[in-house]
Amino acid sequence: MQKMPQQIDMASLARYLEDHVPGFEGPVHAEKFTGGQSNPTFLLQARSGRYVLRRQPPGELLKSAHAVDREFRVLAALSGTKVPVARPYHLCVDRNVIGSMFYVMSFEDGRIFWNPALPELPRPDRAVCYDAVLRTMSALHDIDVESVGLAGYGRPENYFERQIGVWTKQYRAAETERLNAMEALIDWLPRACPQDAGPSTLVHGDFRIDNVMFERDSYRVKAVLDWELSTLGNPLADLAYFCMCLRLPSDGHVPGLAGQDRDALGVPQEAQIVEGYCALRGIELIRDWDFYLAFSFFRLAAIAQGVKARALKGNASSTAALRVGEMAGALAKEAVDLIGARA
């Protein structure tokens, strides 16, 4: 972990939290969690216990990006449902307190597996872990958004069409050089976009194995983390993004399983993951799977480009930001290779 930037008045933060978080008692010591490129996240240690503070990064931000207020809203909505999340305590929209909007939630003590090969687990346990992740994803997509107060959380219609437009704009706003593969995707994706099938659901937006926390002594999911990109839309976006992450190189900043023997590892094949998800949700097998994967690569490439732009401006939340930003071209090329001559 890294220490909290010294320009933040910790005594002032402690007084603010004592006034707004029931039972909170200062003083406060804060350290930044390593990893993460978007919204800086800190462990707060106070006399009353441990908490987590998640804030917008300082400096000029892209429109609609780093929406910590939306994260807070979805955490509040999911509290007490079958989708486990940290307990949200307080959202601060007053940027004068620490320099940007932030919220405070409970600290959850559990295990996070950063490598999808799960090298720290016995081989027979790896499939159990993946099954728990898949069941949690299915439970998320089965949430009744109206009953939890999220009916207006997004515009569910024409999800992929709108998402392609949003991420194209985000990419253009952060563009630092021409990437031919991104240009090909920006041209092909709108033309290949399938009609949305089935009802919309709550979509996490960044559903990967390292955003799922497990209990310390079991493979029960304790909390799903990092809800910044959540919205209403097509649940296949989450499934494809999860599978896309598993296709990444094993030695990348976000490690994947490319080139690894899944049978030897004891982790499910992509086809088994897709079939298992469909069975859990009672839906037909998925058509246009290459489109969903290509869109996932495109979106992650646009996110990486945004990280690079923030790094060049000095606003990135991690020292590894430039390395992450350089992923944009490789990710876009993966998508173009996937769809081949159709692009």
The 8 nearest C-alpha neighbors of each residue, nearest first, counted from 0:
[[1, 32, 31, 33, 30, 2, 41, 42],
 [0, 2, 31, 30, 3, 32, 33, 29],
 [1, 3, 30, 31, 4, 29, 0, 5],
 [2, 4, 30, 29, 31, 5, 1, 41],
 [5, 3, 6, 7, 2, 1, 30, 31],
 [4, 6, 7, 3, 8, 2, 9, 29],
 [5, 7, 4, 8, 3, 97, 9, 98],
 [8, 6, 5, 97, 9, 4, 3, 98],
 [7, 9, 11, 10, 6, 12, 97, 5],
 [10, 8, 12, 11, 7, 13, 27, 28],
 [9, 11, 13, 12, 8, 14, 26, 27],
 [12, 10, 14, 8, 9, 13, 15, 96],
 [11, 13, 9, 15, 10, 14, 16, 8],
 [12, 14, 10, 16, 25, 11, 15, 27],
 [15, 13, 17, 11, 12, 16, 10, 18],
 [14, 16, 12, 18, 13, 17, 11, 19],
 [15, 17, 19, 13, 18, 20, 14, 12],
 [16, 18, 23, 14, 15, 19, 20, 24],
 [19, 17, 15, 16, 20, 14, 21, 23],
 [18, 20, 16, 17, 15, 21, 89, 23],
 [21, 19, 16, 23, 17, 88, 18, 22],
 [22, 20, 23, 19, 17, 18, 88, 16],
 [23, 21, 20, 24, 47, 17, 19, 18],
 [22, 24, 17, 20, 47, 21, 16, 25],
 [25, 23, 47, 46, 17, 45, 22, 26],
 [26, 24, 27, 45, 13, 46, 23, 17],
 [25, 27, 45, 13, 46, 24, 10, 28],
 [28, 26, 45, 25, 44, 13, 43, 29],
 [27, 29, 44, 43, 45, 26, 30, 9],
 [30, 28, 43, 3, 42, 41, 44, 2],
 [29, 31, 2, 3, 1, 42, 41, 0],
 [32, 30, 41, 1, 0, 40, 2, 3],
 [31, 33, 0, 41, 40, 34, 30, 1],
 [34, 32, 0, 31, 35, 1, 317, 40],
 [35, 33, 32, 36, 317, 319, 316, 39],
 [34, 36, 37, 33, 317, 39, 38, 316],
 [37, 35, 316, 317, 320, 38, 306, 34],
 [36, 38, 35, 316, 39, 65, 56, 315],
 [37, 39, 55, 54, 56, 65, 40, 53],
 [40, 38, 316, 54, 53, 56, 37, 55],
 [39, 41, 53, 52, 32, 31, 38, 54],
 [42, 40, 31, 52, 30, 32, 51, 43],
 [41, 43, 51, 30, 29, 50, 31, 52],
 [44, 42, 29, 50, 49, 51, 28, 41],
 [45, 43, 49, 28, 27, 48, 29, 42],
 [46, 44, 27, 25, 48, 47, 26, 49],
 [45, 47, 24, 25, 48, 26, 44, 27],
 [48, 46, 24, 45, 23, 22, 49, 25],
 [49, 47, 45, 46, 44, 50, 23, 24],
 [48, 50, 44, 43, 106, 45, 42, 51],
 [49, 51, 106, 105, 43, 104, 42, 44],
 [52, 50, 42, 104, 106, 103, 41, 43],
 [51, 53, 103, 41, 40, 102, 42, 54],
 [54, 52, 40, 101, 102, 39, 41, 38],
 [55, 53, 101, 38, 39, 100, 56, 102],
 [54, 56, 38, 65, 99, 100, 101, 57],
 [57, 55, 38, 39, 54, 316, 58, 314],
 [58, 56, 314, 99, 55, 98, 59, 60],
 [57, 59, 314, 60, 56, 313, 312, 99],
 [58, 60, 57, 61, 314, 56, 309, 312],
 [61, 59, 62, 58, 64, 65, 56, 57],
 [60, 62, 64, 63, 59, 169, 172, 65],
 [61, 63, 64, 60, 169, 65, 59, 66],
 [64, 62, 61, 66, 65, 60, 169, 165],
 [63, 65, 61, 62, 66, 60, 227, 228],
 [66, 64, 55, 67, 38, 227, 37, 63],
 [67, 65, 68, 69, 64, 227, 63, 70],
 [66, 68, 70, 69, 65, 71, 227, 101],
 [67, 69, 71, 66, 70, 72, 90, 102],
 [70, 68, 72, 67, 71, 66, 73, 227],
 [71, 69, 67, 226, 227, 73, 68, 72],
 [70, 72, 68, 74, 69, 73, 67, 75],
 [71, 73, 69, 75, 70, 74, 76, 68],
 [72, 74, 76, 75, 70, 71, 77, 69],
 [75, 73, 71, 77, 76, 72, 78, 87],
 [74, 76, 72, 73, 78, 77, 87, 71],
 [75, 77, 73, 147, 74, 78, 72, 148],
 [78, 76, 74, 80, 75, 79, 73, 82],
 [79, 77, 75, 80, 76, 74, 84, 86],
 [78, 80, 77, 81, 83, 82, 76, 84],
 [81, 79, 82, 77, 78, 83, 142, 76],
 [80, 82, 83, 138, 79, 139, 77, 135],
 [81, 83, 80, 139, 138, 84, 77, 135],
 [84, 82, 222, 221, 81, 223, 80, 78],
 [85, 83, 222, 223, 74, 86, 78, 82],
 [84, 86, 105, 222, 104, 87, 107, 74],
 [85, 87, 105, 104, 88, 84, 78, 74],
 [88, 86, 104, 75, 74, 89, 85, 103],
 [89, 87, 104, 103, 20, 86, 105, 90],
 [88, 90, 103, 102, 87, 20, 91, 19],
 [89, 91, 102, 101, 92, 103, 71, 68],
 [90, 92, 101, 93, 102, 100, 89, 94],
 [93, 91, 100, 94, 90, 101, 99, 68],
 [94, 92, 95, 91, 96, 100, 99, 98],
 [95, 93, 99, 98, 100, 96, 92, 97],
 [94, 96, 98, 93, 97, 99, 100, 92],
 [95, 97, 94, 98, 93, 12, 11, 99],
 [98, 96, 7, 95, 99, 94, 12, 8],
 [99, 97, 94, 95, 96, 57, 100, 7],
 [100, 98, 94, 55, 97, 57, 101, 54],
 [99, 101, 92, 94, 91, 55, 54, 93],
 [102, 100, 54, 91, 53, 90, 55, 99],
 [101, 103, 90, 89, 53, 52, 91, 54],
 [102, 104, 52, 89, 88, 51, 87, 53],
 [105, 103, 87, 88, 51, 86, 50, 85],
 [104, 106, 50, 86, 85, 51, 107, 87],
 [105, 107, 50, 51, 49, 108, 104, 85],
 [108, 106, 105, 109, 85, 222, 221, 50],
 [107, 109, 106, 110, 215, 214, 212, 221],
 [108, 110, 214, 215, 213, 212, 107, 111],
 [109, 111, 213, 212, 215, 214, 112, 108],
 [112, 110, 212, 209, 113, 213, 211, 109],
 [111, 113, 209, 114, 110, 117, 208, 115],
 [114, 112, 209, 111, 115, 208, 254, 117],
 [113, 115, 116, 117, 112, 254, 255, 118],
 [116, 114, 117, 255, 113, 208, 256, 112],
 [115, 117, 114, 118, 256, 264, 266, 255],
 [118, 116, 115, 119, 114, 120, 125, 112],
 [119, 117, 120, 116, 114, 121, 115, 122],
 [118, 120, 117, 121, 112, 116, 114, 122],
 [121, 119, 118, 117, 122, 124, 125, 123],
 [122, 120, 124, 123, 125, 119, 118, 117],
 [121, 123, 124, 265, 125, 120, 264, 126],
 [124, 122, 125, 121, 126, 265, 127, 120],
 [125, 123, 127, 122, 121, 126, 120, 128],
 [126, 124, 128, 127, 122, 123, 266, 265],
 [125, 127, 129, 266, 128, 124, 130, 265],
 [128, 126, 130, 124, 125, 129, 131, 218],
 [127, 129, 125, 131, 126, 130, 218, 124],
 [130, 128, 132, 126, 131, 127, 133, 125],
 [129, 131, 127, 133, 128, 132, 126, 134],
 [132, 130, 134, 128, 129, 133, 135, 127],
 [133, 131, 129, 135, 130, 134, 136, 128],
 [132, 134, 136, 130, 135, 131, 129, 137],
 [135, 133, 137, 131, 136, 132, 130, 138],
 [134, 136, 138, 132, 133, 137, 131, 139],
 [135, 137, 133, 139, 134, 138, 132, 140],
 [136, 138, 134, 140, 135, 139, 133, 141],
 [139, 137, 135, 141, 136, 140, 134, 82],
 [140, 138, 136, 137, 141, 142, 82, 135],
 [139, 141, 137, 200, 138, 142, 201, 234],
 [140, 142, 138, 139, 137, 143, 200, 280],
 [141, 143, 139, 140, 144, 138, 201, 200],
 [144, 142, 146, 145, 141, 147, 200, 140],
 [145, 143, 149, 150, 147, 146, 142, 148],
 [144, 146, 150, 148, 147, 143, 149, 151],
 [145, 147, 143, 144, 148, 149, 150, 142],
 [148, 146, 76, 144, 145, 149, 143, 77],
 [149, 147, 145, 146, 150, 144, 76, 151],
 [148, 150, 144, 152, 151, 145, 147, 76],
 [151, 149, 145, 144, 152, 148, 153, 147],
 [152, 150, 149, 153, 154, 148, 145, 231],
 [151, 153, 149, 150, 230, 231, 154, 148],
 [154, 152, 231, 230, 151, 155, 232, 150],
 [153, 155, 156, 231, 152, 232, 151, 158],
 [154, 156, 232, 231, 158, 199, 153, 157],
 [155, 157, 158, 154, 232, 195, 199, 161],
 [158, 156, 160, 159, 161, 195, 155, 194],
 [157, 159, 232, 156, 161, 160, 155, 162],
 [160, 158, 162, 161, 157, 163, 192, 233],
 [159, 161, 163, 157, 162, 158, 189, 164],
 [160, 162, 164, 158, 159, 163, 165, 157],
 [163, 161, 159, 165, 164, 160, 158, 166],
 [162, 164, 160, 166, 161, 165, 167, 159],
 [165, 163, 161, 167, 162, 166, 168, 160],
 [166, 164, 162, 168, 167, 163, 161, 169],
 [167, 165, 169, 168, 163, 164, 170, 162],
 [166, 168, 170, 164, 169, 165, 163, 171],
 [169, 167, 171, 165, 166, 170, 172, 164],
 [170, 168, 166, 172, 167, 171, 165, 173],
 [169, 171, 301, 167, 173, 168, 172, 174],
 [170, 172, 174, 168, 173, 169, 167, 166],
 [171, 173, 169, 170, 174, 168, 61, 305],
 [172, 174, 170, 305, 171, 308, 304, 169],
 [175, 173, 171, 170, 172, 176, 304, 308],
 [174, 176, 173, 308, 177, 304, 307, 171],
 [177, 175, 174, 178, 173, 179, 304, 171],
 [176, 178, 179, 175, 174, 182, 181, 180],
 [179, 177, 181, 180, 328, 176, 182, 331],
 [178, 180, 182, 181, 177, 183, 328, 332],
 [179, 181, 183, 331, 332, 182, 178, 184],
 [182, 180, 184, 183, 178, 179, 331, 185],
 [181, 183, 179, 185, 180, 184, 186, 178],
 [184, 182, 180, 186, 181, 185, 342, 187],
 [185, 183, 187, 181, 186, 182, 188, 180],
 [184, 186, 182, 183, 187, 188, 181, 167],
 [185, 187, 183, 184, 188, 182, 189, 190],
 [188, 186, 184, 342, 190, 189, 185, 183],
 [187, 189, 191, 190, 184, 192, 185, 186],
 [190, 188, 192, 191, 187, 160, 186, 163],
 [191, 189, 187, 188, 192, 186, 193, 185],
 [192, 190, 188, 189, 187, 193, 290, 287],
 [191, 193, 189, 190, 188, 160, 194, 159],
 [194, 192, 191, 195, 287, 159, 290, 196],
 [193, 195, 196, 192, 157, 159, 160, 158],
 [196, 194, 193, 157, 197, 233, 158, 156],
 [197, 195, 194, 198, 233, 193, 199, 235],
 [196, 198, 199, 195, 233, 282, 200, 234],
 [199, 197, 200, 196, 233, 195, 232, 155],
 [198, 200, 232, 233, 155, 231, 197, 234],
 [201, 199, 140, 231, 232, 234, 202, 233],
 [200, 202, 231, 140, 230, 232, 203, 144],
 [203, 201, 229, 230, 231, 204, 234, 200],
 [204, 202, 229, 205, 206, 226, 228, 237],
 [203, 205, 228, 229, 202, 206, 237, 226],
 [206, 204, 203, 207, 228, 237, 240, 225],
 [205, 207, 241, 237, 204, 203, 210, 240],
 [208, 206, 241, 210, 209, 205, 244, 211],
 [207, 209, 210, 211, 115, 112, 206, 113],
 [208, 210, 113, 211, 112, 207, 111, 212],
 [211, 209, 224, 208, 207, 223, 225, 206],
 [210, 212, 223, 209, 208, 224, 222, 111],
 [213, 211, 111, 222, 110, 221, 109, 220],
 [214, 212, 220, 221, 110, 109, 219, 218],
 [213, 215, 109, 217, 221, 216, 219, 220],
 [214, 216, 109, 110, 217, 213, 108, 218],
 [215, 217, 214, 218, 213, 219, 109, 110],
 [218, 216, 214, 219, 215, 213, 220, 128],
 [219, 217, 213, 128, 220, 214, 131, 127],
 [218, 220, 217, 213, 214, 221, 131, 128],
 [219, 221, 213, 222, 212, 214, 218, 131],
 [220, 222, 213, 214, 212, 83, 219, 109],
 [223, 221, 84, 83, 212, 220, 211, 85],
 [222, 224, 211, 84, 210, 83, 212, 225],
 [223, 225, 210, 211, 222, 226, 84, 212],
 [226, 224, 227, 210, 223, 205, 70, 228],
 [227, 225, 70, 229, 228, 203, 224, 204],
 [226, 228, 70, 229, 225, 66, 67, 65],
 [229, 227, 204, 226, 203, 230, 205, 225],
 [230, 228, 203, 204, 226, 202, 227, 201],
 [231, 229, 153, 202, 201, 152, 232, 228],
 [232, 230, 201, 153, 155, 200, 202, 152],
 [233, 231, 155, 199, 158, 200, 202, 234],
 [232, 234, 199, 235, 236, 158, 200, 195],
 [235, 233, 236, 237, 202, 200, 232, 140],
 [236, 234, 238, 237, 233, 239, 291, 240],
 [235, 237, 234, 239, 238, 233, 240, 291],
 [238, 236, 240, 235, 239, 234, 206, 204],
 [237, 239, 235, 241, 240, 236, 242, 234],
 [240, 238, 242, 236, 292, 241, 237, 291],
 [241, 239, 243, 237, 295, 242, 238, 236],
 [240, 242, 207, 238, 244, 239, 243, 206],
 [243, 241, 239, 245, 244, 240, 238, 269],
 [244, 242, 240, 246, 245, 241, 239, 292],
 [243, 245, 246, 241, 242, 247, 255, 240],
 [244, 246, 255, 256, 242, 243, 247, 241],
 [247, 245, 257, 243, 244, 255, 256, 242],
 [246, 248, 255, 244, 257, 245, 256, 254],
 [249, 247, 257, 255, 251, 250, 254, 256],
 [248, 250, 255, 254, 256, 251, 257, 247],
 [251, 249, 248, 254, 252, 255, 253, 247],
 [250, 252, 254, 253, 248, 249, 247, 255],
 [251, 253, 254, 323, 250, 322, 319, 326],
 [252, 254, 251, 255, 247, 244, 250, 249],
 [255, 253, 249, 251, 250, 252, 114, 248],
 [256, 254, 247, 245, 249, 248, 246, 244],
 [255, 257, 245, 249, 259, 246, 247, 248],
 [258, 256, 246, 248, 247, 259, 255, 249],
 [259, 257, 256, 260, 248, 249, 246, 261],
 [258, 260, 256, 257, 261, 249, 264, 263],
 [261, 259, 263, 262, 264, 258, 256, 265],
 [262, 260, 264, 266, 263, 265, 259, 268],
 [261, 263, 265, 264, 260, 266, 267, 268],
 [262, 264, 261, 260, 265, 266, 122, 259],
 [265, 263, 261, 262, 266, 260, 122, 116],
 [264, 266, 262, 263, 122, 261, 125, 126],
 [265, 267, 126, 261, 264, 125, 262, 268],
 [268, 266, 271, 272, 269, 126, 261, 265],
 [267, 269, 271, 270, 272, 261, 266, 262],
 [268, 270, 272, 271, 273, 267, 242, 245],
 [269, 271, 273, 272, 268, 274, 267, 275],
 [272, 270, 274, 268, 269, 273, 275, 267],
 [273, 271, 269, 275, 270, 274, 276, 267],
 [272, 274, 270, 276, 275, 271, 277, 269],
 [275, 273, 271, 277, 276, 272, 270, 278],
 [276, 274, 272, 278, 273, 277, 271, 279],
 [275, 277, 279, 273, 278, 274, 272, 280],
 [276, 278, 282, 274, 280, 275, 279, 281],
 [279, 277, 281, 275, 276, 280, 274, 282],
 [280, 278, 276, 277, 281, 275, 137, 134],
 [279, 281, 277, 278, 282, 276, 137, 141],
 [280, 282, 278, 279, 277, 283, 276, 284],
 [283, 281, 277, 280, 284, 278, 279, 285],
 [284, 282, 285, 277, 281, 278, 286, 274],
 [283, 285, 277, 282, 286, 274, 273, 278],
 [286, 284, 288, 283, 287, 273, 277, 282],
 [285, 287, 288, 284, 289, 283, 290, 193],
 [288, 286, 290, 289, 285, 291, 193, 192],
 [287, 289, 291, 290, 286, 285, 292, 239],
 [290, 288, 292, 287, 291, 293, 338, 337],
 [291, 289, 293, 288, 287, 292, 294, 191],
 [290, 292, 294, 288, 289, 293, 239, 295],
 [291, 293, 295, 289, 239, 294, 290, 243],
 [294, 292, 334, 290, 296, 295, 291, 289],
 [293, 295, 297, 291, 292, 296, 290, 298],
 [294, 296, 292, 298, 240, 293, 297, 299],
 [297, 295, 293, 299, 294, 298, 330, 334],
 [298, 296, 294, 300, 295, 299, 331, 293],
 [297, 299, 301, 295, 300, 296, 294, 166],
 [298, 300, 302, 296, 301, 297, 303, 295],
 [299, 301, 327, 303, 297, 298, 302, 330],
 [302, 300, 170, 298, 304, 299, 303, 297],
 [301, 303, 299, 305, 304, 300, 298, 306],
 [304, 302, 324, 306, 300, 327, 305, 301],
 [303, 305, 307, 301, 324, 306, 302, 327],
 [306, 304, 302, 308, 173, 303, 307, 309],
 [307, 305, 303, 309, 304, 324, 308, 320],
 [308, 306, 324, 310, 304, 321, 305, 309],
 [307, 309, 305, 311, 310, 173, 306, 304],
 [310, 308, 314, 315, 312, 306, 307, 311],
 [311, 309, 315, 313, 307, 312, 308, 314],
 [310, 312, 308, 309, 313, 307, 314, 321],
 [311, 313, 309, 310, 314, 308, 315, 307],
 [312, 314, 310, 311, 315, 309, 58, 308],
 [313, 315, 309, 312, 310, 58, 57, 316],
 [316, 314, 310, 309, 317, 313, 320, 306],
 [315, 317, 36, 39, 37, 314, 56, 38],
 [318, 316, 319, 320, 315, 36, 34, 35],
 [317, 319, 320, 316, 315, 321, 310, 322],
 [320, 318, 317, 322, 321, 323, 36, 34],
 [321, 319, 323, 322, 317, 318, 310, 306],
 [320, 322, 324, 307, 323, 319, 310, 325],
 [321, 323, 325, 319, 320, 324, 326, 252],
 [322, 324, 320, 321, 325, 326, 303, 319],
 [325, 323, 307, 303, 321, 304, 326, 306],
 [324, 326, 322, 323, 327, 321, 328, 307],
 [327, 325, 324, 329, 323, 328, 330, 303],
 [328, 326, 300, 330, 303, 325, 329, 304],
 [327, 329, 331, 330, 326, 332, 178, 325],
 [330, 328, 332, 326, 331, 327, 333, 325],
 [331, 329, 333, 327, 332, 328, 300, 296],
 [330, 332, 334, 328, 180, 333, 329, 181],
 [331, 333, 335, 329, 334, 180, 330, 336],
 [334, 332, 330, 336, 331, 335, 337, 329],
 [333, 335, 293, 337, 331, 332, 336, 296],
 [334, 336, 332, 337, 338, 333, 339, 180],
 [335, 337, 339, 333, 334, 338, 332, 340],
 [338, 336, 334, 335, 339, 333, 289, 293],
 [337, 339, 335, 336, 341, 342, 334, 340],
 [340, 338, 336, 341, 337, 335, 342, 334],
 [339, 341, 342, 338, 335, 336, 337, 187],
 [340, 342, 339, 338, 187, 335, 191, 337],
 [341, 187, 340, 183, 339, 338, 335, 184]]
